[in-house]
């Protein structure tokens, strides 16, 4: 009985993980300003934490600059995070 319960639980966990991978977001473009807290704030005031990736670190170094970022956004417990794929400075 315990073995069947464990197998069922593992199957449910695997299905949830597979569904999460399948629901990965498509890349989007966001324009905003980089602040001192490693965040991108768009013109509507939405705050995105910048993921700690190679491209993200380059964006984090642009404090005070207005940038356009292309990347994928994830949300966990109400906090949004963008994983930067590419970016450019907006004049």
PDB file of N, CA, C and O in Angstrom, chain B, residues numbered from 101:
ATOM      1  N   UNK B 101       0.823  -1.193   0.000  1.00  0.00           N
ATOM      2  CA  UNK B 101       0.000   0.000   0.000  1.00  0.00           C
ATOM      3  C   UNK B 101       0.870   1.260   0.000  1.00  0.00           C
ATOM      4  O   UNK B 101       0.620   2.190  -0.766  1.00  0.00           O
ATOM      5  N   UNK B 102       1.893   1.286   0.864  1.00  0.00           N
ATOM      6  CA  UNK B 102       2.774   2.448   0.929  1.00  0.00           C
ATOM      7  C   UNK B 102       3.536   2.628  -0.388  1.00  0.00           C
ATOM      8  O   UNK B 102       3.761   3.749  -0.844  1.00  0.00           O
ATOM      9  N   UNK B 103       3.925   1.508  -0.981  1.00  0.00           N
ATOM     10  CA  UNK B 103       4.669   1.575  -2.240  1.00  0.00           C
ATOM     11  C   UNK B 103       3.804   2.183  -3.353  1.00  0.00           C
ATOM     12  O   UNK B 103       4.290   2.997  -4.137  1.00  0.00           O
ATOM     13  N   UNK B 104       2.536   1.793  -3.422  1.00  0.00           N
ATOM     14  CA  UNK B 104       1.623   2.315  -4.430  1.00  0.00           C
ATOM     15  C   UNK B 104       1.394   3.813  -4.215  1.00  0.00           C
ATOM     16  O   UNK B 104       1.324   4.566  -5.186  1.00  0.00           O
ATOM     17  N   UNK B 105       1.277   4.250  -2.983  1.00  0.00           N
ATOM     18  CA  UNK B 105       1.099   5.665  -2.675  1.00  0.00           C
ATOM     19  C   UNK B 105       2.323   6.452  -3.103  1.00  0.00           C
ATOM     20  O   UNK B 105       2.194   7.536  -3.672  1.00  0.00           O
ATOM     21  N   UNK B 106       3.500   5.928  -2.841  1.00  0.00           N
ATOM     22  CA  UNK B 106       4.746   6.596  -3.221  1.00  0.00           C
ATOM     23  C   UNK B 106       4.854   6.692  -4.747  1.00  0.00           C
ATOM     24  O   UNK B 106       5.238   7.736  -5.273  1.00  0.00           O
ATOM     25  N   UNK B 107       4.529   5.643  -5.438  1.00  0.00           N
ATOM     26  CA  UNK B 107       4.584   5.651  -6.899  1.00  0.00           C
ATOM     27  C   UNK B 107       3.584   6.663  -7.458  1.00  0.00           C
ATOM     28  O   UNK B 107       3.905   7.397  -8.393  1.00  0.00           O
ATOM     29  N   UNK B 108       2.396   6.706  -6.903  1.00  0.00           N
ATOM     30  CA  UNK B 108       1.384   7.674  -7.351  1.00  0.00           C
ATOM     31  C   UNK B 108       1.852   9.102  -7.114  1.00  0.00           C
ATOM     32  O   UNK B 108       1.675   9.962  -7.976  1.00  0.00           O
ATOM     33  N   UNK B 109       2.440   9.359  -5.967  1.00  0.00           N
ATOM     34  CA  UNK B 109       2.945  10.695  -5.641  1.00  0.00           C
ATOM     35  C   UNK B 109       4.051  11.097  -6.611  1.00  0.00           C
ATOM     36  O   UNK B 109       4.067  12.230  -7.093  1.00  0.00           O
ATOM     37  N   UNK B 110       4.968  10.191  -6.900  1.00  0.00           N
ATOM     38  CA  UNK B 110       6.045  10.488  -7.842  1.00  0.00           C
ATOM     39  C   UNK B 110       5.493  10.745  -9.246  1.00  0.00           C
ATOM     40  O   UNK B 110       6.011  11.601  -9.964  1.00  0.00           O
ATOM     41  N   UNK B 111       4.462  10.025  -9.639  1.00  0.00           N
ATOM     42  CA  UNK B 111       3.853  10.239 -10.954  1.00  0.00           C
ATOM     43  C   UNK B 111       3.217  11.626 -11.040  1.00  0.00           C
ATOM     44  O   UNK B 111       3.342  12.306 -12.059  1.00  0.00           O
ATOM     45  N   UNK B 112       2.543  12.039  -9.983  1.00  0.00           N
ATOM     46  CA  UNK B 112       1.924  13.368  -9.956  1.00  0.00           C
ATOM     47  C   UNK B 112       2.996  14.452 -10.025  1.00  0.00           C
ATOM     48  O   UNK B 112       2.848  15.422 -10.768  1.00  0.00           O
ATOM     49  N   UNK B 113       4.055  14.297  -9.271  1.00  0.00           N
ATOM     50  CA  UNK B 113       5.156  15.267  -9.293  1.00  0.00           C
ATOM     51  C   UNK B 113       5.758  15.351 -10.699  1.00  0.00           C
ATOM     52  O   UNK B 113       6.030  16.448 -11.186  1.00  0.00           O
ATOM     53  N   UNK B 114       5.966  14.222 -11.345  1.00  0.00           N
ATOM     54  CA  UNK B 114       6.524  14.215 -12.699  1.00  0.00           C
ATOM     55  C   UNK B 114       5.591  14.915 -13.680  1.00  0.00           C
ATOM     56  O   UNK B 114       6.059  15.653 -14.548  1.00  0.00           O
ATOM     57  N   UNK B 115       4.303  14.705 -13.563  1.00  0.00           N
ATOM     58  CA  UNK B 115       3.342  15.368 -14.454  1.00  0.00           C
ATOM     59  C   UNK B 115       3.329  16.874 -14.240  1.00  0.00           C
ATOM     60  O   UNK B 115       3.270  17.634 -15.206  1.00  0.00           O
ATOM     61  N   UNK B 116       3.382  17.310 -12.995  1.00  0.00           N
ATOM     62  CA  UNK B 116       3.406  18.749 -12.703  1.00  0.00           C
ATOM     63  C   UNK B 116       4.677  19.372 -13.270  1.00  0.00           C
ATOM     64  O   UNK B 116       4.626  20.452 -13.859  1.00  0.00           O
ATOM     65  N   UNK B 117       5.802  18.713 -13.100  1.00  0.00           N
ATOM     66  CA  UNK B 117       7.060  19.223 -13.638  1.00  0.00           C
ATOM     67  C   UNK B 117       6.996  19.303 -15.166  1.00  0.00           C
ATOM     68  O   UNK B 117       7.404  20.309 -15.747  1.00  0.00           O
ATOM     69  N   UNK B 118       6.501  18.278 -15.808  1.00  0.00           N
ATOM     70  CA  UNK B 118       6.405  18.265 -17.274  1.00  0.00           C
ATOM     71  C   UNK B 118       5.472  19.361 -17.770  1.00  0.00           C
ATOM     72  O   UNK B 118       5.759  19.997 -18.784  1.00  0.00           O
ATOM     73  N   UNK B 119       4.381  19.589 -17.090  1.00  0.00           N
ATOM     74  CA  UNK B 119       3.451  20.656 -17.483  1.00  0.00           C
ATOM     75  C   UNK B 119       4.112  22.014 -17.322  1.00  0.00           C
ATOM     76  O   UNK B 119       3.922  22.895 -18.161  1.00  0.00           O
ATOM     77  N   UNK B 120       4.881  22.200 -16.261  1.00  0.00           N
ATOM     78  CA  UNK B 120       5.582  23.467 -16.041  1.00  0.00           C
ATOM     79  C   UNK B 120       6.587  23.746 -17.129  1.00  0.00           C
ATOM     80  O   UNK B 120       6.709  24.887 -17.575  1.00  0.00           O
ATOM     81  N   UNK B 121       7.307  22.740 -17.569  1.00  0.00           N
ATOM     82  CA  UNK B 121       8.273  22.904 -18.648  1.00  0.00           C
ATOM     83  C   UNK B 121       7.546  23.243 -19.944  1.00  0.00           C
ATOM     84  O   UNK B 121       8.029  24.060 -20.727  1.00  0.00           O
ATOM     85  N   UNK B 122       6.408  22.634 -20.175  1.00  0.00           N
ATOM     86  CA  UNK B 122       5.638  22.892 -21.380  1.00  0.00           C
ATOM     87  C   UNK B 122       5.009  24.272 -21.408  1.00  0.00           C
ATOM     88  O   UNK B 122       4.669  24.772 -22.480  1.00  0.00           O
ATOM     89  N   UNK B 123       4.848  24.893 -20.258  1.00  0.00           N
ATOM     90  CA  UNK B 123       4.224  26.205 -20.185  1.00  0.00           C
ATOM     91  C   UNK B 123       5.234  27.337 -20.153  1.00  0.00           C
ATOM     92  O   UNK B 123       4.888  28.456 -19.774  1.00  0.00           O
ATOM     93  N   UNK B 124       6.456  27.077 -20.536  1.00  0.00           N
ATOM     94  CA  UNK B 124       7.484  28.119 -20.536  1.00  0.00           C
ATOM     95  C   UNK B 124       7.029  29.285 -21.406  1.00  0.00           C
ATOM     96  O   UNK B 124       6.440  29.099 -22.471  1.00  0.00           O
ATOM     97  N   UNK B 125       7.316  30.481 -20.927  1.00  0.00           N
ATOM     98  CA  UNK B 125       6.847  31.691 -21.601  1.00  0.00           C
ATOM     99  C   UNK B 125       7.632  31.959 -22.882  1.00  0.00           C
ATOM    100  O   UNK B 125       8.804  31.601 -23.005  1.00  0.00           O
ATOM    101  N   UNK B 126       6.953  32.597 -23.829  1.00  0.00           N
ATOM    102  CA  UNK B 126       7.607  33.060 -25.044  1.00  0.00           C
ATOM    103  C   UNK B 126       8.361  34.345 -24.730  1.00  0.00           C
ATOM    104  O   UNK B 126       7.952  35.095 -23.843  1.00  0.00           O
ATOM    105  N   UNK B 127       9.443  34.612 -25.431  1.00  0.00           N
ATOM    106  CA  UNK B 127      10.189  35.855 -25.209  1.00  0.00           C
ATOM    107  C   UNK B 127       9.322  37.077 -25.528  1.00  0.00           C
ATOM    108  O   UNK B 127       8.532  37.067 -26.471  1.00  0.00           O
ATOM    109  N   UNK B 128       9.490  38.126 -24.721  1.00  0.00           N
ATOM    110  CA  UNK B 128       8.788  39.389 -24.945  1.00  0.00           C
ATOM    111  C   UNK B 128       9.788  40.532 -24.866  1.00  0.00           C
ATOM    112  O   UNK B 128      10.902  40.354 -24.372  1.00  0.00           O
ATOM    113  N   UNK B 129       9.397  41.695 -25.348  1.00  0.00           N
ATOM    114  CA  UNK B 129      10.216  42.906 -25.263  1.00  0.00           C
ATOM    115  C   UNK B 129       9.629  43.814 -24.194  1.00  0.00           C
ATOM    116  O   UNK B 129       8.416  44.019 -24.142  1.00  0.00           O
ATOM    117  N   UNK B 130      10.490  44.356 -23.345  1.00  0.00           N
ATOM    118  CA  UNK B 130      10.080  45.296 -22.306  1.00  0.00           C
ATOM    119  C   UNK B 130      11.027  46.480 -22.337  1.00  0.00           C
ATOM    120  O   UNK B 130      12.246  46.307 -22.359  1.00  0.00           O
ATOM    121  N   UNK B 131      10.469  47.688 -22.339  1.00  0.00           N
ATOM    122  CA  UNK B 131      11.277  48.900 -22.210  1.00  0.00           C
ATOM    123  C   UNK B 131      11.115  49.411 -20.788  1.00  0.00           C
ATOM    124  O   UNK B 131      10.017  49.429 -20.233  1.00  0.00           O
ATOM    125  N   UNK B 132      12.229  49.822 -20.217  1.00  0.00           N
ATOM    126  CA  UNK B 132      12.173  50.354 -18.864  1.00  0.00           C
ATOM    127  C   UNK B 132      13.511  50.884 -18.433  1.00  0.00           C
ATOM    128  O   UNK B 132      14.470  50.918 -19.204  1.00  0.00           O
ATOM    129  N   UNK B 133      13.561  51.304 -17.165  1.00  0.00           N
ATOM    130  CA  UNK B 133      14.786  51.860 -16.603  1.00  0.00           C
ATOM    131  C   UNK B 133      15.341  50.900 -15.561  1.00  0.00           C
ATOM    132  O   UNK B 133      14.593  50.294 -14.793  1.00  0.00           O
ATOM    133  N   UNK B 134      16.661  50.772 -15.546  1.00  0.00           N
ATOM    134  CA  UNK B 134      17.343  49.892 -14.606  1.00  0.00           C
ATOM    135  C   UNK B 134      17.583  50.672 -13.314  1.00  0.00           C
ATOM    136  O   UNK B 134      18.092  51.793 -13.345  1.00  0.00           O
ATOM    137  N   UNK B 135      17.214  50.072 -12.177  1.00  0.00           N
ATOM    138  CA  UNK B 135      17.470  50.735 -10.896  1.00  0.00           C
ATOM    139  C   UNK B 135      18.612  50.067 -10.129  1.00  0.00           C
ATOM    140  O   UNK B 135      19.165  49.061 -10.572  1.00  0.00           O
ATOM    141  N   UNK B 136      18.958  50.643  -8.966  1.00  0.00           N
ATOM    142  CA  UNK B 136      20.095  50.147  -8.169  1.00  0.00           C
ATOM    143  C   UNK B 136      19.857  48.778  -7.555  1.00  0.00           C
ATOM    144  O   UNK B 136      20.794  48.135  -7.084  1.00  0.00           O
ATOM    145  N   UNK B 137      18.611  48.332  -7.559  1.00  0.00           N
ATOM    146  CA  UNK B 137      18.270  47.052  -6.943  1.00  0.00           C
ATOM    147  C   UNK B 137      18.254  45.894  -7.948  1.00  0.00           C
ATOM    148  O   UNK B 137      17.642  44.855  -7.701  1.00  0.00           O
ATOM    149  N   UNK B 138      18.941  46.090  -9.093  1.00  0.00           N
ATOM    150  CA  UNK B 138      18.992  45.066 -10.150  1.00  0.00           C
ATOM    151  C   UNK B 138      17.606  44.730 -10.670  1.00  0.00           C
ATOM    152  O   UNK B 138      17.262  43.567 -10.879  1.00  0.00           O
ATOM    153  N   UNK B 139      16.821  45.780 -10.874  1.00  0.00           N
ATOM    154  CA  UNK B 139      15.465  45.617 -11.370  1.00  0.00           C
ATOM    155  C   UNK B 139      15.262  46.475 -12.612  1.00  0.00           C
ATOM    156  O   UNK B 139      15.927  47.492 -12.810  1.00  0.00           O
ATOM    157  N   UNK B 140      14.331  46.037 -13.432  1.00  0.00           N
ATOM    158  CA  UNK B 140      13.900  46.800 -14.591  1.00  0.00           C
ATOM    159  C   UNK B 140      12.483  47.277 -14.294  1.00  0.00           C
ATOM    160  O   UNK B 140      11.601  46.466 -14.012  1.00  0.00           O
ATOM    161  N   UNK B 141      12.262  48.588 -14.357  1.00  0.00           N
ATOM    162  CA  UNK B 141      10.951  49.155 -14.071  1.00  0.00           C
ATOM    163  C   UNK B 141      10.394  49.720 -15.372  1.00  0.00           C
ATOM    164  O   UNK B 141      10.966  50.644 -15.950  1.00  0.00           O
ATOM    165  N   UNK B 142       9.264  49.154 -15.835  1.00  0.00           N
ATOM    166  CA  UNK B 142       8.701  49.612 -17.106  1.00  0.00           C
ATOM    167  C   UNK B 142       7.892  50.891 -16.908  1.00  0.00           C
ATOM    168  O   UNK B 142       7.744  51.369 -15.784  1.00  0.00           O
ATOM    169  N   UNK B 143       7.373  51.439 -17.998  1.00  0.00           N
ATOM    170  CA  UNK B 143       6.685  52.722 -17.942  1.00  0.00           C
ATOM    171  C   UNK B 143       5.380  52.666 -17.151  1.00  0.00           C
ATOM    172  O   UNK B 143       4.871  53.706 -16.735  1.00  0.00           O
ATOM    173  N   UNK B 144       4.832  51.469 -16.936  1.00  0.00           N
ATOM    174  CA  UNK B 144       3.622  51.316 -16.128  1.00  0.00           C
ATOM    175  C   UNK B 144       3.947  51.130 -14.647  1.00  0.00           C
ATOM    176  O   UNK B 144       3.042  51.041 -13.817  1.00  0.00           O
ATOM    177  N   UNK B 145       5.240  51.071 -14.316  1.00  0.00           N
ATOM    178  CA  UNK B 145       5.658  50.876 -12.931  1.00  0.00           C
ATOM    179  C   UNK B 145       5.828  49.429 -12.528  1.00  0.00           C
ATOM    180  O   UNK B 145       6.116  49.136 -11.367  1.00  0.00           O
ATOM    181  N   UNK B 146       5.653  48.516 -13.476  1.00  0.00           N
ATOM    182  CA  UNK B 146       5.848  47.097 -13.184  1.00  0.00           C
ATOM    183  C   UNK B 146       7.334  46.840 -12.976  1.00  0.00           C
ATOM    184  O   UNK B 146       8.166  47.294 -13.762  1.00  0.00           O
ATOM    185  N   UNK B 147       7.662  46.108 -11.916  1.00  0.00           N
ATOM    186  CA  UNK B 147       9.050  45.844 -11.550  1.00  0.00           C
ATOM    187  C   UNK B 147       9.400  44.402 -11.900  1.00  0.00           C
ATOM    188  O   UNK B 147       8.672  43.470 -11.561  1.00  0.00           O
ATOM    189  N   UNK B 148      10.529  44.239 -12.585  1.00  0.00           N
ATOM    190  CA  UNK B 148      11.039  42.925 -12.957  1.00  0.00           C
ATOM    191  C   UNK B 148      12.427  42.753 -12.358  1.00  0.00           C
ATOM    192  O   UNK B 148      13.316  43.565 -12.616  1.00  0.00           O
ATOM    193  N   UNK B 149      12.624  41.709 -11.565  1.00  0.00           N
ATOM    194  CA  UNK B 149      13.967  41.372 -11.120  1.00  0.00           C
ATOM    195  C   UNK B 149      14.710  40.877 -12.349  1.00  0.00           C
ATOM    196  O   UNK B 149      14.149  40.149 -13.168  1.00  0.00           O
ATOM    197  N   UNK B 150      15.971  41.271 -12.480  1.00  0.00           N
ATOM    198  CA  UNK B 150      16.772  40.830 -13.622  1.00  0.00           C
ATOM    199  C   UNK B 150      17.523  39.567 -13.203  1.00  0.00           C
ATOM    200  O   UNK B 150      18.270  39.575 -12.225  1.00  0.00           O
ATOM    201  N   UNK B 151      17.319  38.486 -13.951  1.00  0.00           N
ATOM    202  CA  UNK B 151      17.967  37.214 -13.635  1.00  0.00           C
ATOM    203  C   UNK B 151      19.478  37.344 -13.752  1.00  0.00           C
ATOM    204  O   UNK B 151      19.993  38.074 -14.598  1.00  0.00           O
ATOM    205  N   UNK B 152      20.162  36.634 -12.900  1.00  0.00           N
ATOM    206  CA  UNK B 152      21.623  36.678 -12.810  1.00  0.00           C
ATOM    207  C   UNK B 152      22.248  35.780 -13.882  1.00  0.00           C
ATOM    208  O   UNK B 152      22.759  34.699 -13.590  1.00  0.00           O
ATOM    209  N   UNK B 153      22.194  36.258 -15.132  1.00  0.00           N
ATOM    210  CA  UNK B 153      22.804  35.561 -16.261  1.00  0.00           C
ATOM    211  C   UNK B 153      23.844  36.495 -16.872  1.00  0.00           C
ATOM    212  O   UNK B 153      23.968  37.645 -16.451  1.00  0.00           O
ATOM    213  N   UNK B 154      24.582  36.015 -17.849  1.00  0.00           N
ATOM    214  CA  UNK B 154      25.609  36.852 -18.485  1.00  0.00           C
ATOM    215  C   UNK B 154      24.999  38.133 -19.059  1.00  0.00           C
ATOM    216  O   UNK B 154      25.503  39.228 -18.812  1.00  0.00           O
ATOM    217  N   UNK B 155      23.919  37.993 -19.822  1.00  0.00           N
ATOM    218  CA  UNK B 155      23.249  39.164 -20.396  1.00  0.00           C
ATOM    219  C   UNK B 155      22.611  40.012 -19.293  1.00  0.00           C
ATOM    220  O   UNK B 155      22.659  41.241 -19.343  1.00  0.00           O
ATOM    221  N   UNK B 156      22.022  39.356 -18.308  1.00  0.00           N
ATOM    222  CA  UNK B 156      21.381  40.069 -17.204  1.00  0.00           C
ATOM    223  C   UNK B 156      22.360  40.922 -16.420  1.00  0.00           C
ATOM    224  O   UNK B 156      22.026  42.042 -16.032  1.00  0.00           O
ATOM    225  N   UNK B 157      23.553  40.419 -16.179  1.00  0.00           N
ATOM    226  CA  UNK B 157      24.580  41.169 -15.445  1.00  0.00           C
ATOM    227  C   UNK B 157      24.968  42.423 -16.219  1.00  0.00           C
ATOM    228  O   UNK B 157      25.202  43.475 -15.624  1.00  0.00           O
ATOM    229  N   UNK B 158      25.038  42.315 -17.537  1.00  0.00           N
ATOM    230  CA  UNK B 158      25.353  43.495 -18.355  1.00  0.00           C
ATOM    231  C   UNK B 158      24.265  44.552 -18.211  1.00  0.00           C
ATOM    232  O   UNK B 158      24.562  45.743 -18.120  1.00  0.00           O
ATOM    233  N   UNK B 159      23.002  44.120 -18.190  1.00  0.00           N
ATOM    234  CA  UNK B 159      21.893  45.061 -18.012  1.00  0.00           C
ATOM    235  C   UNK B 159      21.937  45.672 -16.613  1.00  0.00           C
ATOM    236  O   UNK B 159      21.709  46.872 -16.462  1.00  0.00           O
ATOM    237  N   UNK B 160      22.227  44.867 -15.587  1.00  0.00           N
ATOM    238  CA  UNK B 160      22.302  45.369 -14.213  1.00  0.00           C
ATOM    239  C   UNK B 160      23.324  46.493 -14.076  1.00  0.00           C
ATOM    240  O   UNK B 160      23.153  47.382 -13.242  1.00  0.00           O
ATOM    241  N   UNK B 161      24.381  46.465 -14.882  1.00  0.00           N
ATOM    242  CA  UNK B 161      25.418  47.492 -14.834  1.00  0.00           C
ATOM    243  C   UNK B 161      24.983  48.812 -15.461  1.00  0.00           C
ATOM    244  O   UNK B 161      25.744  49.779 -15.434  1.00  0.00           O
ATOM    245  N   UNK B 162      23.782  48.875 -16.024  1.00  0.00           N
ATOM    246  CA  UNK B 162      23.295  50.069 -16.716  1.00  0.00           C
ATOM    247  C   UNK B 162      22.334  50.880 -15.844  1.00  0.00           C
ATOM    248  O   UNK B 162      21.322  51.377 -16.338  1.00  0.00           O
ATOM    249  N   UNK B 163      22.639  51.013 -14.575  1.00  0.00           N
ATOM    250  CA  UNK B 163      21.775  51.728 -13.639  1.00  0.00           C
ATOM    251  C   UNK B 163      21.488  53.137 -14.161  1.00  0.00           C
ATOM    252  O   UNK B 163      22.396  53.876 -14.542  1.00  0.00           O
ATOM    253  N   UNK B 164      20.212  53.482 -14.168  1.00  0.00           N
ATOM    254  CA  UNK B 164      19.782  54.796 -14.628  1.00  0.00           C
ATOM    255  C   UNK B 164      19.503  54.874 -16.112  1.00  0.00           C
ATOM    256  O   UNK B 164      18.915  55.852 -16.573  1.00  0.00           O
ATOM    257  N   UNK B 165      19.906  53.879 -16.869  1.00  0.00           N
ATOM    258  CA  UNK B 165      19.701  53.874 -18.327  1.00  0.00           C
ATOM    259  C   UNK B 165      18.315  53.325 -18.669  1.00  0.00           C
ATOM    260  O   UNK B 165      17.775  52.470 -17.967  1.00  0.00           O
ATOM    261  N   UNK B 166      17.759  53.835 -19.758  1.00  0.00           N
ATOM    262  CA  UNK B 166      16.533  53.274 -20.302  1.00  0.00           C
ATOM    263  C   UNK B 166      16.949  52.243 -21.339  1.00  0.00           C
ATOM    264  O   UNK B 166      17.729  52.539 -22.244  1.00  0.00           O
ATOM    265  N   UNK B 167      16.424  51.037 -21.202  1.00  0.00           N
ATOM    266  CA  UNK B 167      16.818  49.940 -22.077  1.00  0.00           C
ATOM    267  C   UNK B 167      15.583  49.219 -22.609  1.00  0.00           C
ATOM    268  O   UNK B 167      14.495  49.290 -22.036  1.00  0.00           O
ATOM    269  N   UNK B 168      15.789  48.530 -23.711  1.00  0.00           N
ATOM    270  CA  UNK B 168      14.783  47.593 -24.203  1.00  0.00           C
ATOM    271  C   UNK B 168      15.379  46.209 -24.058  1.00  0.00           C
ATOM    272  O   UNK B 168      16.465  45.931 -24.566  1.00  0.00           O
ATOM    273  N   UNK B 169      14.662  45.345 -23.361  1.00  0.00           N
ATOM    274  CA  UNK B 169      15.142  44.007 -23.051  1.00  0.00           C
ATOM    275  C   UNK B 169      14.224  42.991 -23.723  1.00  0.00           C
ATOM    276  O   UNK B 169      13.001  43.126 -23.692  1.00  0.00           O
ATOM    277  N   UNK B 170      14.822  41.992 -24.321  1.00  0.00           N
ATOM    278  CA  UNK B 170      14.054  40.850 -24.850  1.00  0.00           C
ATOM    279  C   UNK B 170      14.408  39.656 -23.987  1.00  0.00           C
ATOM    280  O   UNK B 170      15.582  39.352 -23.776  1.00  0.00           O
ATOM    281  N   UNK B 171      13.378  38.980 -23.491  1.00  0.00           N
ATOM    282  CA  UNK B 171      13.626  37.826 -22.650  1.00  0.00           C
ATOM    283  C   UNK B 171      12.328  37.165 -22.220  1.00  0.00           C
ATOM    284  O   UNK B 171      11.239  37.547 -22.647  1.00  0.00           O
ATOM    285  N   UNK B 172      12.474  36.171 -21.373  1.00  0.00           N
ATOM    286  CA  UNK B 172      11.314  35.447 -20.861  1.00  0.00           C
ATOM    287  C   UNK B 172      11.047  35.880 -19.429  1.00  0.00           C
ATOM    288  O   UNK B 172      11.966  36.087 -18.637  1.00  0.00           O
ATOM    289  N   UNK B 173       9.772  36.008 -19.124  1.00  0.00           N
ATOM    290  CA  UNK B 173       9.356  36.445 -17.792  1.00  0.00           C
ATOM    291  C   UNK B 173       8.726  35.271 -17.056  1.00  0.00           C
ATOM    292  O   UNK B 173       7.885  34.553 -17.598  1.00  0.00           O
ATOM    293  N   UNK B 174       9.148  35.094 -15.821  1.00  0.00           N
ATOM    294  CA  UNK B 174       8.523  34.117 -14.934  1.00  0.00           C
ATOM    295  C   UNK B 174       7.989  34.874 -13.727  1.00  0.00           C
ATOM    296  O   UNK B 174       8.455  35.966 -13.404  1.00  0.00           O
ATOM    297  N   UNK B 175       7.021  34.283 -13.078  1.00  0.00           N
ATOM    298  CA  UNK B 175       6.442  34.919 -11.897  1.00  0.00           C
ATOM    299  C   UNK B 175       6.325  33.887 -10.801  1.00  0.00           C
ATOM    300  O   UNK B 175       5.812  32.787 -11.011  1.00  0.00           O
ATOM    301  N   UNK B 176       6.810  34.258  -9.624  1.00  0.00           N
ATOM    302  CA  UNK B 176       6.729  33.367  -8.477  1.00  0.00           C
ATOM    303  C   UNK B 176       6.324  34.180  -7.269  1.00  0.00           C
ATOM    304  O   UNK B 176       7.008  35.128  -6.881  1.00  0.00           O
ATOM    305  N   UNK B 177       5.208  33.802  -6.680  1.00  0.00           N
ATOM    306  CA  UNK B 177       4.683  34.489  -5.498  1.00  0.00           C
ATOM    307  C   UNK B 177       4.538  35.993  -5.738  1.00  0.00           C
ATOM    308  O   UNK B 177       4.861  36.799  -4.865  1.00  0.00           O
ATOM    309  N   UNK B 178       4.056  36.363  -6.914  1.00  0.00           N
ATOM    310  CA  UNK B 178       3.793  37.759  -7.233  1.00  0.00           C
ATOM    311  C   UNK B 178       4.990  38.558  -7.712  1.00  0.00           C
ATOM    312  O   UNK B 178       4.826  39.695  -8.154  1.00  0.00           O
ATOM    313  N   UNK B 179       6.189  37.997  -7.637  1.00  0.00           N
ATOM    314  CA  UNK B 179       7.402  38.698  -8.087  1.00  0.00           C
ATOM    315  C   UNK B 179       7.747  38.250  -9.497  1.00  0.00           C
ATOM    316  O   UNK B 179       7.788  37.053  -9.782  1.00  0.00           O
ATOM    317  N   UNK B 180       7.996  39.211 -10.382  1.00  0.00           N
ATOM    318  CA  UNK B 180       8.336  38.901 -11.769  1.00  0.00           C
ATOM    319  C   UNK B 180       9.841  38.971 -11.952  1.00  0.00           C
ATOM    320  O   UNK B 180      10.521  39.824 -11.383  1.00  0.00           O
ATOM    321  N   UNK B 181      10.345  38.044 -12.768  1.00  0.00           N
ATOM    322  CA  UNK B 181      11.772  38.006 -13.080  1.00  0.00           C
ATOM    323  C   UNK B 181      11.927  37.837 -14.582  1.00  0.00           C
ATOM    324  O   UNK B 181      11.238  37.027 -15.202  1.00  0.00           O
ATOM    325  N   UNK B 182      12.841  38.612 -15.163  1.00  0.00           N
ATOM    326  CA  UNK B 182      13.105  38.495 -16.594  1.00  0.00           C
ATOM    327  C   UNK B 182      14.493  37.899 -16.800  1.00  0.00           C
ATOM    328  O   UNK B 182      15.474  38.343 -16.204  1.00  0.00           O
ATOM    329  N   UNK B 183      14.551  36.887 -17.655  1.00  0.00           N
ATOM    330  CA  UNK B 183      15.812  36.295 -18.072  1.00  0.00           C
ATOM    331  C   UNK B 183      16.143  36.921 -19.412  1.00  0.00           C
ATOM    332  O   UNK B 183      15.473  36.660 -20.412  1.00  0.00           O
ATOM    333  N   UNK B 184      17.179  37.751 -19.431  1.00  0.00           N
ATOM    334  CA  UNK B 184      17.525  38.568 -20.591  1.00  0.00           C
ATOM    335  C   UNK B 184      18.169  37.715 -21.668  1.00  0.00           C
ATOM    336  O   UNK B 184      19.123  36.981 -21.412  1.00  0.00           O
ATOM    337  N   UNK B 185      17.632  37.822 -22.886  1.00  0.00           N
ATOM    338  CA  UNK B 185      18.235  37.184 -24.060  1.00  0.00           C
ATOM    339  C   UNK B 185      19.057  38.189 -24.853  1.00  0.00           C
ATOM    340  O   UNK B 185      20.128  37.868 -25.368  1.00  0.00           O
ATOM    341  N   UNK B 186      18.535  39.422 -24.944  1.00  0.00           N
ATOM    342  CA  UNK B 186      19.235  40.493 -25.636  1.00  0.00           C
ATOM    343  C   UNK B 186      18.712  41.817 -25.094  1.00  0.00           C
ATOM    344  O   UNK B 186      17.671  41.871 -24.440  1.00  0.00           O
ATOM    345  N   UNK B 187      19.463  42.895 -25.383  1.00  0.00           N
ATOM    346  CA  UNK B 187      19.050  44.208 -24.898  1.00  0.00           C
ATOM    347  C   UNK B 187      19.704  45.296 -25.738  1.00  0.00           C
ATOM    348  O   UNK B 187      20.689  45.060 -26.437  1.00  0.00           O
ATOM    349  N   UNK B 188      19.135  46.491 -25.651  1.00  0.00           N
ATOM    350  CA  UNK B 188      19.722  47.666 -26.285  1.00  0.00           C
ATOM    351  C   UNK B 188      19.348  48.887 -25.472  1.00  0.00           C
ATOM    352  O   UNK B 188      18.330  48.904 -24.780  1.00  0.00           O
ATOM    353  N   UNK B 189      20.193  49.922 -25.566  1.00  0.00           N
ATOM    354  CA  UNK B 189      19.916  51.183 -24.884  1.00  0.00           C
ATOM    355  C   UNK B 189      18.927  51.966 -25.742  1.00  0.00           C
ATOM    356  O   UNK B 189      19.075  52.039 -26.962  1.00  0.00           O
ATOM    357  N   UNK B 190      17.920  52.551 -25.098  1.00  0.00           N
ATOM    358  CA  UNK B 190      16.913  53.349 -25.790  1.00  0.00           C
ATOM    359  C   UNK B 190      17.284  54.812 -25.639  1.00  0.00           C
ATOM    360  O   UNK B 190      17.524  55.287 -24.528  1.00  0.00           O
ATOM    361  N   UNK B 191      17.331  55.523 -26.749  1.00  0.00           N
ATOM    362  CA  UNK B 191      17.665  56.951 -26.729  1.00  0.00           C
ATOM    363  C   UNK B 191      16.440  57.783 -26.530  1.00  0.00           C
ATOM    364  O   UNK B 191      16.528  59.010 -26.486  1.00  0.00           O
TER     365      UNK B 191
END
